[in-house]
Amino acid sequence: MDSSQVAVINPLFCAAYPIDLAFTTKPPGDKKRRGLAAVDAAGNVVFRAKHSSWGGFTQLRDASGHTILTMKAKFWSWHGRWQAFAGESTEAKDLVFSIKRSSAWQFHDEWFVFLAANTTEENCDFKIVGSYSKKNYTIFKGDSSFVVAQLTKHHKLNMTLKHAFGASISANCDHSFVAALITIFHEIDASRNAAAMNDAAGNAATNAAMMGSTGGSAGC
């Protein structure tokens, strides 16, 4: 492997030139919603996320359908830690990397990534700063200023894609790793939105029950 490469999952996913991908839940040719997908400049789906509600995990698959990683949230984690395992495994021996918030009580969006070999976690291997909801995350290598990838609200591909955002990945950087991180953030965001909708539905039901118990709306 070239020493200049940033290869986390596989050096085969490192291009010698910068690469732009678009991420969407409605890639070309899909007639139904099947999870987040990464599309390249030719319009091909190069990565696809597959969520298992029953298993409580999300898998990242390549263009051929091969499972690259299995990712899941760690239970009882103050820092919202997620772990990524090789292939279809969720065993500790197959851990590839983990990601967690920089602080349990942070007021800004910052995440640290630790590779499996970094057991002390004294220094992060990668750092992500920005906002996923605003699609302006930047992935840095460690605490350096080297940008591995930059998320953008609008993709740079010369095609029309619905509900798509982009990621510009630096040369020699593992775009499967970037896709995995984006998949994790997409799942976190989806969970937040689902929780907010459930809270709103619960509040609406409570208000309706209270109105019913008082015989209708209150007068002035």
Secondary structure, DSSP 4 states (H G I P E B T S, - for coil): --TT-B-SS-GGGB-SS-EEEEEESS-TT-SS--S-EEE-TTS-EEEEEEEETTTTEEEEEETTS-EEEEEEEPTT-TT--EEEEETT--SGGGEEEEEEES-TT-SS-EEEEEETT--S-SS-SEEEES-TTTT--EEEETTSS-EEEEEESS--SSS--TT-EEEEE-TTBBHHHHHHHHHHHHHHHHHHHHHHHHHHHHHHHHHHHHHHHTTSSPP-
